[in-house]
Amino acid sequence: MNTNKEYSELSWISIILRVAMSSLFLVAGINKFATGLGYSAEQIMLSFSKTWLPGFLVAPYAYALPFVEIVLALWIFSGQYIKKAWITAAFVLTTLAFGMVVAGQHAIAASNYVYVVIACLGLYVSRYDCCDTSCKKIK
């Protein structure tokens, strides 16, 4: 039987995961802007130049990624519709991991897949998140 203490601990786990993943996305997005959006996108496109992924798909992704990362950081941190935010984060992280596998960057892909698991954990414990304004409290 679950106790209020267990729910409290799960709520804290959810909040900690939200802060951790938000900071990860925020710093990743800001770093891409700090080095220059064009330069950052070119580096991403260059890493896929000798792969089977077509440039017309890589280029828009590379230019959109910093914006997506910052929006995801703010969305997850805010707690609004947190389940949808975690699902979106897991999808974005999966696409990043897939791209790294295609580019032959298996160590980076493995790290990204760990982040996918963390996003899934965030999704799982989000039902206990006392700061999520879009869901009802568990009694």
Beta strands, then each sheet from edge to edge (+ up, - down):
end
